[in-house]
Every structure is written in structure tokens, then in C-alpha cells.
Amino acid sequence: MRVIATAGHVDHGKSTLIKALTGTDPDRWDEERRRGLTIDLGFAWTTLPGGEAMAFVDVPGHQRFVRNMLAGVGEVAGVLFVVAADEGWKPQSEEHLQALHALRVRRGVLAITRGDLADPLPALEQARRRLSGSSLAGVPEVVVSGATGAGLAELTGKLDELAGELPNPDPTADVRLWLDRCFSIRGAGTVVTATLSAGTLTRGDELVVAGTGKRVTIRGLQSLGEEHETIRATARVALNLRGVHAGELDRGDALLTPGAWRSTDSVDVLLRERGSGELPRELGMHIGAAATGVRLRPLGADTARLSLRTALPLRIGDNALLRDAGQHLIPAGIHVLDVCPPELRRRGAAAARARELERTGQQPAGAELLARNHAIRASELRVVGASPPPHCLVAGDWLMEPTARDEYAARLVELLDRIHNEDPTADGLSEQEAVRQLSLPHPSLLPLVLDSAVAAGIGTGSGRLRLKDPELSEHVRRGVTAIRARLAEHPFDAPTAAELRELGMGTEQLGAANKAGQLLRIAEGIYLLPGALQRARDVLAGLPEPFTPSGARDALGTSRRVVVPLLERLAREGYTRRFPDGTHRVR
């Protein structure tokens, strides 16, 4: 089945044309028939010559019912655009075109109706000019009369061609059913209707009502007046629901695949047609059959943050439109870039966010979200409408960014290094504690971290992580022995840079000795024995408090060169506390 909508100014013959094509009057209400004016959405269908069923959503053309019109076109991929030969292009012709262009509806047929009442050529040329700058530029054209039937055969042929051009949606996609009618039938209960634009519905399926989280079950399923067990998109559907009263649902509500959607009240969007600085701050947003007020905050020239008055189930990639009801304008279409955007707290945050969004446009949304979060569930990406990037690392449902993996690994090495320096006899770190210290979102990510080349020096076993003992060369061992002998007599008299050079102990050799637990690096060029921090604390505990760096220097029998970085390290590791006046106290 294919589903398209009508569009055009009031009283241009949309409903008459649909009745001529289908044999069904789409006007459902007595008042509509009495006044000859479509007020609400109407529905009809026919079978085209090629065998395809085509359903029509007939929309009202009067300015007072634009909101109803937008609910009808929100989920269609094609349109039958109607302009009357005897009236030509009119205000609602323009507003309907603005809506279709904002939603990026690209396929359709232009029908010049009432060709029996006036020369159709002027209206055709006028409509063609108006459409030329829109997403509907170049659509097929036909002159027709719903009253005499002239041109109906040609129009049917054009619609048959249109049916073959409309996209085939994914039948396995998550369902988001925007409701356009909700009512109760005696003996059946709650019934809703909608356009199924993607996914599949089956009798007995459970769906969730967006906003309330209430679960409902499909007890009956119809399309085009016939009962079905299963219906695939695209289709007009009527659902008999169990678990909800008709009064609990309204037009614009959505029924969702459970667990597959997240409602949001804040989105970052790309603006089409108008720059962010040109738009009012208060507007209406329309998507599917839903409408809500939004407050617009400009980010960049063509990006903005929208704060929604009502949270909606949105995904990255959704197209919607903004409407200024007071001016009867649709000033911009929007393309959703992020449905869980970061807060804008600091000065300049909006401009920085605009730059981020510009970069986002150059890479898949999943890559941007993964880079922002370092690690994220694949199911979480699906919920927001993103796909896992090809470069990501996978652990079950979890994904990790490779650069973040190496950063985690570097932090883990530093953590194990610190533990070893403080107590060379310590048996490393438990895997559970490593997960906690690294703030990994899930334990399954730890093996990915350990697979990093940065973590090559970490050994595992019995649920614990340890630094592997490096092999020291004979030359380094001799230098370490000399240094340790000196420090055994004077524990805080660290060798000078010149003395280290004489021993042949450069940065690489000292780093290896530090990693092997033979020496403890206090700061650049300052090395003491392992355990020196605890020993220094014990000595300093005997001083009157608070003590000064000079007092600490004398107590430890060392120089200012050593005592200053040593006191900084003691305070950083929690052995002592440093006061603003430069004095210290042992904790």
C-alpha cells in the first residue's frame, strides 16, 4: 500500500477529486457535507491500474484548520497538490507548500482542478513557478475536472507512476505510530487510526503510550476496512486497543515499540530556509500528527536548541517544521541533530555547541555520541536514532571509543604505579576496584582497556591487576645499587642530576627502576627509596604543628630541592595537609 495526502487551498476541489478517484466521500462529518467544507482529516482509498492500493489522507484547506492539515501530512512521502483553474494560487496553497517543503516531501502530482470552468494554463504556469523553488519542483502535472471526469484517467496513471517512486520503508524498524483519530466503538472499545510509516504491526503486539508509559495491546487490526493479522508499512491502519480508554488518548499521541524510544523535551536542530537569528523565540513545532510549543535558542547561524513544552519521542534524523501561527507562516523546517544535548552552562557554550554540531554534520551521529560519552550501549544509540560507528570497540552491548580506551589504560597504569610506589609489597588492585577507580560504566569494558597497547605492562590473574616486573639491565642494576646504598644512610638526600649522570642513570633508566619498584619517583629528577612517603610522614609527625618547609627540611636532613616536591607529593597523596600560609600538618 502507498499513502499520500492532499494539499491545497480551501474549496479547490480536493475532496471532490478524491471522491471521483475512489468512489468514497472523504468528508466524514455531517457539518462538512452540509457546509461543503473539509474541517478534519478524511480518508479514502483505491486500487491503481498497476495493482497497488493507494490510500489518501484528505486535509482541510481552510486557514482555521491548518493544524489539522499538518497532522495529515506529517507521515506521508507523497502528495496530490491541488490548485483550481478558476482561482489559481491562494494563501493556503502557499502555506501548504511551505509545510511540505519544510518536511522535505519530494514526490507528488500537481492537479489543476475545475479545468471545465476556466482556462487551466494560467493556473498551471503560476503553480509551476511556485513549486519550482521547493522540494516539489518538477513533479508531474495534470489538468482534471472532478465534476466531468475529464483528465481522471491521466491522473490515475500519474498516481500509478508515483506509487512506484515512493520509498519502501524498513518493515523491521521500531514502530512510532502518531495517532490522528481516537474514538470508542460500542462492543469493541478503544479504536485509533494512524499512518504506519515504518515497521510492522501484528495482532497481540504490545505497544507503549508515549508520555505516560502505559502499555496497550493490539486486540484487532484493520487496514482499508479489512481485518489483518499483520500489517507492514506503509499503510493506513486502525487498531482496536486493550488496556486504555479512548478518553486517555488524543490526536498527536504516539504508540511506540517498548524500550525502543526516548521522549525528550530538548533537541538541537539544523534549521532550513531561515537563519536562527531571523526566527521568533516562541513557535509551534509539528511532527507526525503531534504539535507542541517550543522556545528557540540560537546556537549558530543555522542551528538552534529547542525546548519543547511537551516531551516527544524523537530521534536523530527526524524532520519536522516550525510554525508561527500568529503570522500564518511556516518559517523553517528542522532536521534533528541531537535528542540528548549537553547543557549550556558557561559563557560561550552556545557558540561552542554550534561548532560541535557543525563537526557532527561531517561524521555519523553515533561517532559523535560515542566520542562524547567514551563508552555507550549500542541499544542506547538505537533509541536516539544513531548507529554504531565502524571503528568502535565492542564488548557485548557496550561500545567504546578507541582513543578513550587508551586513555583509560594510561590512567590504569598510573593508578597501579602509584599503588606500587606507595607499597612495593602490595598485591596490585582487584578488577572490581579498577572498574570503580576508572569510573568505567560497566565491568565488561575492562577487558577492552587491558587489550590496549598502553596496558601492555599490566599483568592479570586471580581477579587482580599488577604491573609486570621489568627486566633491568646490568648497567641499571649497578646504578640502582649505588643509589639505594646512599639512600639507606641518608633516606631523603636524593642524588643530584649531576650525580645521576655520573652513574649513567638517565630518564629511561630511572623510569625502569621506578617501574620495577627499586626507586620511587617523587618529581622530575628526584628519586628516593620505596616507602619514603610513609617514612617522611612518621618523621614529620614529631614536629610541632603546623610546621614550615624549613622545619621539614631540617627534620628530614635534606635540601630545599628535595623537600619542596616531597611536601607537595605528601599533600597530594593525603599524608599531610597544606595551609594557605604555606605551613603543613600531618593528617
Summary of the structure (lengths in Angstrom):
residues: 587
radius of gyration: 35.6
end to end distance: 76.5
largest distance: 114.2
contacts: 1986
relative contact order: 0.06
helix: 35%
strand: 29%
